[in-house]
Amino acid sequence: MEMGDALARICAEIEADRATLERVMERLAVKRDRPKVAGAWAAEKLGRLKLNGRLRGYSPLSRVVELEMLHIGITGKIQLWQALEQSLQAGLAQFDLPGLIERAESQRAEVERLRLAAAAEAFAQESG
């Protein structure tokens, strides 16, 4: 299954969302927590060392796991945008929070579609 175009689009949108989040943080005078940033980076690298039944290469289940993690991340982003929207802070009026929520929900739906297709493909290979 070809997922490259859909994932490239989602990746570009996530990068734009990250830039928006950084502007929101500036607006709210929230500083980046360097240890958390470093911890997230390390966790992402360690996540690549999963036991997938292969010493080298990509397991059929690797894509499923990666899409599941992306789904979880997007769900967290939706919850963040919703919490900011509920805060009703006047300083956030410049940000289109309903639009950000809608875009994230679209991303999550697309990732879910891809995840289910990847799972069907992986499990078909496992049983075949």
C-alpha positions as CSV (number, residue, x, y, z in Angstrom):
1,M,0.0,0.0,0.0
2,E,1.4,3.4,-1.0
3,M,1.1,5.9,1.9
4,G,3.8,8.4,0.9
5,D,1.7,11.2,-0.4
6,A,-0.8,11.1,2.4
7,L,1.9,11.0,5.1
8,A,3.9,13.8,3.4
9,R,0.8,16.0,3.5
10,I,0.2,15.1,7.2
11,C,3.8,15.7,8.0
12,A,3.7,19.2,6.5
13,E,0.5,20.0,8.4
14,I,2.1,18.8,11.7
15,E,5.1,21.0,11.1
16,A,2.8,24.0,10.6
17,D,0.9,23.0,13.7
18,R,4.2,22.9,15.6
19,A,5.1,26.4,14.4
20,T,1.6,27.6,15.6
21,L,2.2,25.9,19.0
22,E,5.5,27.7,19.3
23,R,3.7,31.1,18.6
24,V,1.0,30.2,21.2
25,M,3.7,29.4,23.7
26,E,5.4,32.8,23.0
27,R,2.0,34.6,23.4
28,L,1.4,32.9,26.7
29,A,5.0,33.4,27.8
30,V,5.5,29.6,28.2
31,K,9.1,28.6,28.0
32,R,10.3,25.4,26.5
33,D,11.4,22.8,29.0
34,R,14.8,21.7,27.7
35,P,14.9,18.4,29.7
36,K,11.5,17.4,28.3
37,V,12.6,18.3,24.8
38,A,15.7,16.1,25.2
39,G,13.7,13.3,26.8
40,A,11.2,13.3,23.9
41,W,14.1,13.2,21.4
42,A,15.6,10.3,23.3
43,A,12.3,8.5,23.5
44,E,11.7,8.8,19.8
45,K,15.2,7.4,19.1
46,L,14.7,4.5,21.5
47,G,11.3,3.8,19.9
48,R,13.1,2.9,16.8
49,L,14.9,0.1,18.6
50,K,11.7,-1.9,19.0
51,L,11.8,-5.7,19.0
52,N,10.1,-6.5,15.6
53,G,11.4,-9.9,15.1
54,R,14.2,-8.7,12.8
55,L,17.7,-7.7,13.6
56,R,17.8,-5.4,10.6
57,G,15.1,-4.0,8.4
58,Y,11.5,-3.2,8.6
59,S,8.9,-5.6,9.9
60,P,5.4,-5.6,8.4
61,L,4.2,-4.6,11.9
62,S,6.6,-1.6,12.1
63,R,4.4,0.6,10.0
64,V,1.4,-0.4,12.1
65,V,3.2,0.6,15.3
66,E,4.5,3.9,13.8
67,L,1.0,4.8,12.6
68,E,-0.5,4.0,16.0
69,M,2.1,6.3,17.7
70,L,1.3,9.0,15.2
71,H,-2.5,8.6,15.9
72,I,-1.8,9.0,19.7
73,G,0.3,12.1,19.1
74,I,-2.4,13.7,16.9
75,T,-5.1,12.8,19.6
76,G,-2.9,14.6,22.2
77,K,-2.7,17.6,19.8
78,I,-6.5,17.7,19.5
79,Q,-6.9,17.7,23.2
80,L,-4.3,20.6,23.5
81,W,-6.1,22.7,21.0
82,Q,-9.4,22.0,22.7
83,A,-8.1,23.0,26.1
84,L,-6.7,26.2,24.7
85,E,-10.0,26.9,23.0
86,Q,-11.9,26.3,26.3
87,S,-9.5,28.6,28.2
88,L,-11.1,31.6,26.3
89,Q,-7.9,33.6,26.7
90,A,-8.2,36.9,24.8
91,G,-4.6,36.6,23.8
92,L,-5.3,33.5,21.8
93,A,-8.0,35.2,19.6
94,Q,-5.5,35.5,16.7
95,F,-5.2,31.7,16.5
96,D,-7.8,29.7,14.6
97,L,-8.2,27.1,17.3
98,P,-11.4,25.6,15.8
99,G,-9.6,25.3,12.4
100,L,-6.6,23.7,14.1
101,I,-8.9,21.2,15.8
102,E,-10.7,20.4,12.6
103,R,-7.4,19.9,10.7
104,A,-6.1,17.6,13.5
105,E,-9.3,15.6,13.4
106,S,-8.9,15.2,9.7
107,Q,-5.3,14.1,10.2
108,R,-6.3,11.6,12.8
109,A,-9.0,10.1,10.5
110,E,-6.5,9.8,7.7
111,V,-3.9,8.2,9.9
112,E,-6.6,5.8,11.2
113,R,-7.5,4.8,7.7
114,L,-3.8,4.2,6.9
115,R,-3.3,2.3,10.2
116,L,-6.1,-0.1,9.5
117,A,-4.9,-0.7,5.9
118,A,-1.4,-1.3,7.2
119,A,-2.6,-3.7,9.8
120,A,-4.7,-5.7,7.3
121,E,-1.6,-5.9,5.0
122,A,0.8,-6.9,7.9
123,F,-1.5,-9.5,9.3
124,A,-2.2,-11.0,5.9
125,Q,1.6,-11.3,5.4
126,E,2.0,-12.8,8.9
127,S,-0.6,-15.5,8.2
128,G,0.5,-16.2,4.7
